[in-house]
């Protein structure tokens, strides 16, 4: 946790505040919708931001998702021209990813699982001053 405290408060301090809301997050599923754009990787211990967030939420099952589009896009109807807007999900916990995938479907989205946080998660999060390859990709899936 020492590395976390070195992150500039204006960027990510709110995550620690939320993580302190419960003494333990054991058995709870947390969706990481954050992006650590502009935070140097060394301030995150050299690991992806979602791995770092997972450490803050002790015992939680973390899923990275609903973060690759701007909020205004998520405010729109996920049904687009006969298809469904895509949301990308990444997690080291397959059951948690499935749970959030079901939630995304109930909300009208088409979830696409990208794999674990250190692999697929890198596609949908910032690292330093670079965006992941799938950030801002507004895609529609036609069934």
N, C-alpha and C positions, 0 to 999 in steps of 0.2 A: 504494500500500500504506500510505501514512501514515494515511489515514482509517481503515483497518482497525485499526490499533494504538490508536486512540482508543476503540474499542468496549470496554465494560467486560469485563474478563477473565472474570468469572463467566458472561457471556452467550455468548461466541463464541470465546474464545481456543483452545479445543480444536480448532476447525476449522483454525486456522493450524498447530497442532502436527501434525495429520494431514497437511496439505498439505506439510509439510517431510519427510514420511517418504520421499519419492522426490525425486531432484534434478529430474526432469521427469515430467510426467504425459502427455506426448505419446502420442497413440494410445490412451490408456486412457479408459474410460467411467466417470464418477463419478455416482452417484445422490445428489442433495442431498435428504436427508430432514429437514433442519433447519428450524426456525422461529425467526425473530429477533424474537419478541414482546417488546415493551418496549425494543427498541433504536431510538433516534431515527433517522429516515431520513437526517438529515444526517451521522450517524456512519457511514453506509454510502455516503457520497458522493452521496446523493440518489437512488440507484438501487435496484432491487429486490435483496433479500438474495441471491437466486440469482445475479444478475449479479456481485455482489461475491464470492461463493463461487467462481464460475468464474474470476475473476481470481487467486484464491489457488492454484488448481490449474492451474498453467501448462501449456497444451497439451492439457488434458483436454477430452473431449466431455461436457458436463454435462447431466444430465436431472434436473429437479425432480420428485419423485414419492415415493409411499409416506409422505407426511408429513401428510396431511389428516385422518387418524384417530388416535385414541390407540393406543398400542402394544398394549393388551389386546385391541382389536378385531382387529388384524392377527394376533394369536395364535389367533384362532378360525378355524374352517374357512371358507374363502372361498365354499364352496357354501352358499347360503341359500335354502331353500324352492324348490328347482328352478332357481334362478338363480345368478349369480356376483357376488360383492361387487366394486364398482367401485373402481379406483385411477386417479387423475388423473395425467397426465404432461404436462410442458411442457419444451420444449428449443428452442434455436436451431439444433440439428443434427438434421435429420429422420432420418438413419440411426441416430443414437444413440437417438432416441425409439422407433424401430421395434425396435431391439435390446432395449431395456428393456420394450417392449410385449410382445415374444415371451417374455421372462423372466416377466412378470406372468401371461401366459396359461398358461405351464408350471406356475406356482405355483397356478393355479386362479382367478385374478382376471380381471376384464373391464377391460382398459385403455381409457381414453378420453383421446385426445390433445387438449390444449387450445391448441396453437400454441406460439409463442415465449415466452421467459422474461419479456419486458417486457409481454406481453399476457396470454396464458393463465396464465402463471406467477403473476401477481398475484392470481388467483382462489384459489390454494392456498398462500399464504404470508402471514405477518403483516407489517404495515407500521406501525411505531411501536406504539401500543397498540390497534391494530385488526386483526382477523382477516380474511383473504380470504373472499369469499362462499361458497366451497365447503369451507372448513375445517369439520371435524366432520360433514360430510354423509355419512352411511353409506347409500349407495345400492346397489341390486341391479339387475343387468341380466338380463333374461330373453331368451334367444335364440329 
